[in-house]
């Protein structure tokens, strides 16, 4: 549900037209000020307050690999804690640059990875772990997601202390997730100790008029600051979360650096498995990923 509100202005009475020009200007300014004060923040904070500190525009020749200074790969078919059906690879067939974009491709094929696990699907999972992480900021990507039953694209983050405190104590921020059976809906969620998995603190955004996210590019972002997260689609704020949203007795674990992940999973406990309606290959197109830091104090 969008948190913005619609406002409707009544027609001004004819008598108002007799007000002098100066008084009219003052009145109009007052009305505009009242409107802006009453209206909740509906769009991303003015760009000047954010400074770009990391990005990948995925420029490069078609078929090129991603920048290894920025991205690494998770590899294997171990299910990844979600009973997923794919093996993740680093092959160009599953992730490469095309037309100035990163393309992650999920394929239906029998494949045995280096972990000696054989799966009937392959895909890619890219991450900035040990290459880039940041605490707080605006994390944004412009993406055209895939579609189909059992297809699970995501743009998300994990705490970089995962090796020492493990999941979910490290924290997880899901900027965008979609499951194929919900073509018009994306989810923004965060997870921590006592509110993980199916108990994650989430919200959804639904495209109007039956539009599908797989039909076009959309911009997904989170503005993460101390004690607050704001989730956006196409610049529209659809949910604000704070520690007040946590279950009683749990703690906010979002005060340390996180790294970025992009992946397309196939199957799993949440989306369910592909069926006869699912078409392969499925491709997620990522135009860019950009990370900002606040250049002026939060108000």
C-alpha positions, 0 to 999 in steps of 0.5 A: 500500500502506498503511503502517499495521499491524494489531495483535491483542491476546491475551485476558488470563489470568484471574490478571491479574484478581487484580491490584489496581486501581492496578497494573492501571491502571499496566499498562494505561497501559504497554500503551497506551504500547507500542502507540502507540510501535510503531504507525507514524503512521497518521493526519494530525498532530493538528490543533492543530499546524496553523494555517489560513492560506488557504482557499476554501470555494466559498460563493456563489450557484449559477452564480457565478464563482470568487473572482478574488482567489484563482484565475485560469485557464489557457486554450487547447488546446495539449496542455499537454505531455501531448497532452491533447485539451481546450481549457481555458476560463474559461466558467461552463459549465466552472467555476462554483459550485454548492451551495457547491462548485466544479464543474469540468465536462469537455464533449464539444463542438467549440470554438475557443479564443483561441489559434485551436486547435480541440478536441473537448472543453472543461474548466477549469484553475484556479490560484493563481499570482501570487495565493497560494503557500507553501513548506511546510505541509499542503495539503488538498482534499475532492473527488469526482472524475469517472470514465471512460476518458480522464478525468484529474482532478488536485489539484497544485502547481508551483513559483512559479519556473517562469518562470525555471528552467522545468519540471521544475526548478521542482518539481511536487507531485501531491497527487492524480491519477486516470486513468479506467481506474483508478477505485479508485486515486489517485496521489501523486507529485512531479517534479524534474530527473532524476525527472520525467514517467514517472520521477516519484517516486510512490505509489498508494492503492487504496480497499478492496472495489472502491470507486470514488473517483467514488462519493463525496467523499474528502479528499486532502492532502500534509504538506510540510516541509523534506526530507519529504512525507507523502501522505494519503487521508481522513486515512490516511497512505499514503506518506512520501517524503524525499530518500533516495528520489531517484535518485542524482545528483539534487537535492531542489527543494522548498524554495521556494513553490508554487502550487495547481492544480485541473483535469480533463484529457481524454485525454493520454499517460498516461490515453489517450483517451476511447472509446465507454464514456466518458460526458460531461459529467464533473464534478469537485466540490471542497468546499474547498481549505485550506492550513495552516502548522505552528504548533509545531515538527516532531518 
